[in-house]
Amino acid sequence: MSMVETPAPSARDPALRTIAMPADANANGDIFGGWVLSQMDLAGGSIAVQRARGRVATVAITGMSFHLPVFIGDEVSCYGTITKIGRSSITVHIESWARRHRTGERVKVTEGTFTYVALGDDRKPRKVPPEQD
């Protein structure tokens, strides 16, 4: 079964875009899964910070799926959607897409669900503020 899908959502900007570099790869030239996971966490954190209007901390990563490898030189874009707001938590579903360095093909490489907790200045959980218009 091919994991190649329709292009990433073009109606919105990615929360993060970066290039996979040789220092991020194993001896076979595949990018470490932990590197991809960290990029996704940065993207989700950015979305959560905007919604929380302040500091957040990652408290859970669930449903993580690696569909295809990322290679050196691939442009990796992470797109996020808030799926749930709790009293102090924000859950964000992140999809990572790679634009292949040599061919320009766009493929979904990973996806996962990240949960963040809004923090106050005292670094303790605080209520997520109401959404602004």
N, C-alpha and C positions, 0 to 999 in steps of 0.2 A: 504494500500500500504506500503510495507516495504521499509525503507530508507537504508537498508544494500546494499552496493555497492562493487565493486571490490576493492582490497586493494589500499591504497594510493600510489602515484607515487614512485616506488622504484628506479627509475633511477636518482633521485636527493635526496639530503639531505634536511631534514626539515629546515626551517628558525628558528624554535624554537621547543623545546621538553621539557615538564615539567610534573610533577605529580600533579593531583588535590588532595588537602589536606582537612582535616576536617574544617579548618578555612575558606575555600572558599565555604562552603556549607550552605544551609538553614537547617531548622529543620528536613526536610524529607530526607536529604542526597543527594539532587541534588545540583550540583555546580551552583552558581549564574551566570546568563547570562552575567552580567557585568564583571565577572572574565574572562570568555572565550573571551569576546570582547577585554579586555585589553591584553590578550596573543596574540590575532590576530594583534592588533595594534603594539605591540612590534615586532612581526615577520615581518609585512609589513614595519615598520620603518627601520628595519635592512636591508631589501632588498633595500629600497629607499635610505638610506644613502650610501650604496655601489655604487648604480648607479649614485647618485648625487655627489659622492666623497666629502661629507661633510654634514653639518647639514641640517635637514629637520624638518618640522612641519606638523602634521596631520591637514588637513583642511576640510575633508569630509569623512563620512562613509555612503555608499549607498548600497541598495540591500542586507541588512543583513538578513539571513535566519537561524533560529535554527531548525534543522531537528530532532535531538534526544538529550536527556539529557546526561550530563556528570556526572559521579558518583565519589564519593570519591575513590581514589586509581587508577583511570584511568590514563593511560599515554596519554597525549594530544600532538599531533604533528601538527604544522601549516606549510603548504606549500604555497608558493606564486609565482605568475607569473606576471611580469609587462605586463600590457595590453595597456598602452598608455603613451607616453611622450609628454608633452606640452612644452611651452617655459620655464616655471619655475616649472611645475607640473609633478608628476609621479603617475600614477594610478596602483595599485597592487590588483589583485584578490587573496584572501586568502581562503584556505580550511582548516578546522580543522578536524582532525581525532582522534578518541579515540581508544586505545587498551584497551579493558575491563580488569580490574584488575583480575577478577576471571577466565575468560574464554580465554582471549587472542584474542577474536574476534575483528576485526578492522572495524570500522564504521565511515562514514562521519557524523559529528555532527553539524557543522555550516559552512557557507561560507558567504563572503561579499566582497565588493569592497571598498578599502581605497585609498584616494587621499592625497598625501603629496606635499608640496611646498619646493623646495630647498631654503635655507637661507644663506645669506652671514654673515660675521663676525658682521655686523651691525644689524643682525636679520631681514633684509628686503629681500623680494624675489630676487633671482638671477637666471640667466639662467642655465638650466641643461646642463652640458658640453657634448660634443660629446662622443659617446660610444668608449671605448678603445678596441683595438684589443687584 
